[in-house]
């Protein structure tokens, strides 16, 4: 019982630290518990003895259009203008990672991996590529493990075919064409996992991370002479925790909490149920200021031979804010595939001994 209270205090401390941090520039994911590597380098290589690749496509507020070219009095398009369709956020994310072990494979020393994402919001587009590394610290004889991770790469920010309706056509702060800038990007994270916590809780995890440590400043050139648009990345803080709870034979509850913070905290809570280690379903809730969305989640898991595991997930976010009047909700598809690392070993050299009888 003392151990449970100890870990509960650890989780509450991490939550408090994340809430104290200070609008969100990074993308968010409904399947956040399946791609923790995307926002915490300490979570790379969390599954033993396999390499895992994962991908997510997130289409937020589908069919949200830019109607600034509509005359508010008549409802008709402004002469010479056009309606820009579907300017809502669209995100693509890809992760790959695996562990580094001793020569005999008896101990996990750490992990390496990479994460990539492309995030488009209106006419703004951010592309990120980061290499990641984590060092493992065994706890209680490998019963638990603390990972300390770092990441380094680049962020590219700019404008993709902008079609802003400027009040002043000569405004130097309005980009008139596609342009971008690239900068170094750094991140840090810690991630703790434990195989069992109490009698019925398994695979407990908790992580705290920060992105954009160097807070890079982008200078985007415009078509105006000697004019640039400045955009600075802010540090984002993330806290995630979750576990597996055995409800009955063949039925596992998978609750998770994700807290993101920059200007103000955004909280994601979801709980899925895995039936017979194959079929998954559940609900999620997201709050950012006011209620933002209610998520419906379904998924499929397939354990193959030789430790190969395939997971597929789909979620539909029902928008709860006033944006629901102009959008069709949010769709997200997640795919994860883990496979063992087959290390080809050189066959042993055959040794021949001549029988003295044949000398």
ABEGO torsion letter per residue (X at the ends): XAAAAAAAAAAAAAAAAAAABXXBABBBBAAAAAAAAAABAAABGABBGBBBBBBBBBBBGBGBBBAAABBAAAGBBBBGBBBBBGABBBBBBBBBBBBBBBAAGABBAEBBBBBBBBBBBEABBBBBBBBBBBBBBBBGGGABBBBBBBBBBBBBBBBBGBBBBBABAABAABBABBBBBBBBBBBBBBBBBBABBEAABBGBBBBBBBBGAAGBBBBBBBABBGBBBBBBBBBBBBBBBBBBBBABBGBBBBBBBBBBBBABBBBBBBBBBBBGGABBBEBBBBBBGBBABBBBBBBBBBBBBGGBBBBBBBBBBBBABAAAAABAEBBBBBBBBBBBBBBBBBBBBBBBBBBAAAX
